[in-house]
Amino acid sequence: METVNFAYNGIYTNLKPGSLAISQGQTTYHLVTTHVGKSNNGNPFWTEAGVIRSLGTPAWRYFTYDNDEGGWVYHGNTSENTWSTYNIYVTTTHEAAGWKYITLINGAFARGGHLPSYTNQADQCNEAWSDTNTWTNDTNSACHDQPKLYNGGSQTIWWDNTVPTHPWTIAPEKYQMFMLGPAYRYITWVQN
């Protein structure tokens, strides 16, 4: 799910990774994540945070990623049913490398870096890779819950049906969506 507008300086959300199913000859890498970023002069720049599993390391691992500054960083292990809070926030500080951002996982600093733009697109994803185009079925779905978008400074808004979202989704935190084809079931909702 992703915003249509590039109008946000971050996201605050809860996430439960689910099974992130992997299997030899099928899904080799599987992650659930949230991104903040934008293209600059035709080149995409983003940062993300979430949980990943792979055949080489089957534990559920917290990670952050920056496609421009530092690549993958791992931040310890979690489990398939553990809810965690992710906060990616682009600050009002501009330096030579760009707008400074910080990433918190469960309230603890996980990563800092720069993005070329203060206002960005936000998304929430469930991603899987396979060398054989055969996918391992999840037994426990990944969930995002209570997403808020930073829309200027430290002000947040709910990511609800008032936020323009690409046409394949509606009202993200109030919507349950079953993907077609080899994709995984992806659920978001407002938790009481």
N, C-alpha and C positions, 0 to 999 in steps of 0.2 A: 504494500500500500504506500502511495507517495502523494505528497502535496503537489498540486498543479503549480502554485505560485512559489517563486523563489523569494519569499518574504520573511523568513524566520531565522533567528539567530540561535537556534538550538532546540533540543527536545528533552523532555523529562518523562520517563515511562517505566513501568514495571514489566518484567518478562519472566516467563517460566519456559525453559528450553524444551521440555518433553523428551521423547526418546532419542531424537536426532539419530535415527536408525542408519547404521552402516553395515556393510557385509562384503566379504571378498567376492569380486566379480560383479558387484552391483555398485551401490553408493560408496564412494571412497572418502569423501569429505562432506560434512553436513554441519550447517551452522544456522543459528537464528540471531538476528542482529538489528540494529537501528543505525542509519546513516544520516549525516548532515554534510551537505556540500553543493557544489555548483561548478560548471565549466567556466574557464577563464581563457579567452582567446582560442576556443575550440578544444582546450585540454581539460579533462575532468579532474577535479580536486575534491577529495572527501575524507572524512574520518568516520569511524564506526566503533561500536562496542557491542559485545554479545557473548555467546557461548558457542564453542565448536567441539566437534568430535571428528576423529579420522581413524582410518585403519591402523596407522602407525602409532597413534596415541588415542585409545578409545575412551579415556576419561572425559567427562564434561568439563571443559576448561574455559574460564573467563578469558576474553581476549579484547584487545583494542587493535585497530589498524588505521594507518594513515598512508595513503598511496603516494604521498610526496615526502614525508618526513619520518622515516624510521620503520616503515612496514609493520609487521606483526610483533606484538608484545603480549605475553601471557601473564595472568594475574592470579594463578592458583586454580583450584578445582571447585566444582559445585556438584549438584545432582539434578536428575531430570525433573524432579518435582519441587525444586527450590525456587521461590520467587525472589528476584533481585531487582534493585532499582538502578536505572541508568540515567545519567545526566550529562549531556553534551551541550556545552554553553560557549558560544562565541562572545568574547568580551568586547568592550568598547576600546580596548587597547590596540592601536595599530603600530606595527614595527616594520622594519625593512622587509621581513619575510612575509608579512601579511597581517591579518587580524588574528590575535591570539585567542585560542580556545583552550578549555579545560574539559576533561572527562572524569567523572566520578562514577564508581561502581559501589553501591551500597553506602554512599556518603564518603567514601575514601578516595583520595586522589589516585587516579590510574594513569593519566597521560595528559600532556600538554603539547601544543604545536600551533601551527598557523594555517589559516585558509585565506585564499585571495579575496574572498568576499565576506562582508559582514552579514548580508542577507543571503539565505540559502534555501534549498529544498530539503525536506526531511522525509525519510521513509522508514518502514519497518518490513523486514524480509525474513523469509525462511529459504535458505539456499542449499542446494545439494549438487555435488559433482559426481559424474560417473564416466569412466573410460569406455564402458560397454553400452551406454545408453539403456542400461537396465537399472531400475531404482529399487531400493529396499523400502518396504512399507513401514511407516511409523506405527507404533503401538500406543503412543501417548503424544498427543498433539502439543505443539508449541503454542504459547499464548502471550499476547501483549495485553496490558491492562492499564487503564487510566492515563492515556497519553496526553501530555500538555506540550504546547509549542511556545517557545519564547518568541515574542513578536515585538521586540524593541527593548533593549536593556534587560532588566530582570523581570519584566512583565510576562505573564503566561496566559494562554487561552486554552480551553479544552479543544482537542482535536475531535470535533463533532461534525454534524451535518452543516454547520455554518462555514466550515473550512473547505475551500475548493480542493477536491481530491480527484485523482484520475478516474475516468468513468468506469473502470472495472471494479471499483469499490465505492461504498457509501458509508457515511457516518462511522468511521473506523472503530471507535471504542464501544459502539452499540451494535455491532454487526457480526454475524457468524457466517463465514463463507466457506463453501466446499469447492476446492479447486478441481478442474477437470483434467483428464489425461494423467500423466505420470507425476503430477505435482502433489504436494502434501496438503492435508487438511490444515487450515489456518484459522484460528479462532481469536477474536477479541471481544471483550465485553466490559461493562461497568460492574465492578465487584461491589456488592453491598457490604 
